[in-house]
């Protein structure tokens, strides 16, 4: 398992920058890398966990990802590395 903390960078011009809220202090979410995002989300759905964002690819970041929330509204991200099929 890998845990990464993302701190906003004001000068960031990446595809991810527009999604971040750089004026908000603190962390937005915790991210966990998993082997299979789709399978992990399916397990969470079977346990009635609130899925915030269905699995989708972010090719610019080389990731497949999804978000879910705990009962208190905290966000968690699951990521899976995209493998170059070519």
C-alpha positions in Angstrom: 0.0 0.0 0.0 1.2 3.5 -0.8 0.0 6.6 0.9 0.6 10.0 -0.7 -0.1 13.5 0.6 -0.7 16.0 -2.1 0.0 19.6 -1.1 -1.4 22.3 -3.5 1.2 24.2 -5.5 0.0 27.7 -6.7 2.0 27.6 -9.9 0.8 24.1 -10.9 -0.4 24.1 -14.5 -1.1 20.3 -14.8 -4.4 18.8 -15.7 -4.9 18.1 -12.0 -4.4 21.8 -11.0 -7.9 22.9 -12.0 -9.4 20.3 -9.7 -7.5 21.4 -6.6 -8.8 24.2 -4.4 -5.5 26.0 -3.6 -7.1 28.5 -1.2 -8.4 25.8 1.2 -6.1 24.9 4.0 -5.6 21.3 5.1 -5.9 18.0 3.2 -8.7 17.3 0.8 -8.6 13.5 0.9 -6.4 10.4 1.5 -5.3 8.2 -1.4 -4.7 4.5 -1.4 -3.1 2.6 -4.3 -4.8 -0.7 -5.0 -4.3 -3.4 -7.6 -7.8 -3.2 -9.0 -9.9 0.0 -8.5 -13.0 -1.6 -10.1 -12.9 -4.6 -7.8 -12.3 -2.4 -4.7 -15.2 -0.1 -5.5 -17.5 -3.1 -6.1 -16.5 -4.4 -2.6 -17.3 -1.0 -1.1 -20.7 -0.9 -2.9 -21.5 -4.3 -1.5 -20.9 -2.8 2.0 -23.2 0.2 1.3 -20.3 2.7 1.2 -21.0 6.0 -0.6 -19.2 6.0 -3.9 -18.5 9.7 -4.8 -16.9 9.1 -8.2 -17.1 5.9 -10.2 -13.8 4.4 -11.6 -12.4 6.3 -14.5 -9.0 6.8 -16.2 -7.0 10.0 -16.0 -4.5 9.3 -18.7 -2.5 12.5 -18.1 -1.7 11.2 -14.6 -1.3 7.5 -15.7 -4.0 6.4 -13.2 -7.4 4.8 -12.9 -9.1 6.2 -9.9 -12.3 6.5 -7.9 -13.5 8.3 -4.8 -15.6 7.2 -1.9 -16.7 8.8 1.4 -17.0 7.7 5.0 -20.2 8.3 7.0 -18.7 11.7 8.2 -18.1 13.0 4.7 -14.3 12.4 4.5 -13.1 11.6 1.0 -10.9 8.7 0.1 -9.3 8.0 -3.3 -8.4 4.7 -4.7 -5.8 4.6 -7.5 -4.4 2.0 -9.9 -1.5 2.5 -12.2 -2.5 2.4 -15.9 -0.4 -0.1 -17.9 0.7 0.9 -21.4 -1.0 -1.7 -23.6 1.2 -0.8 -26.6 
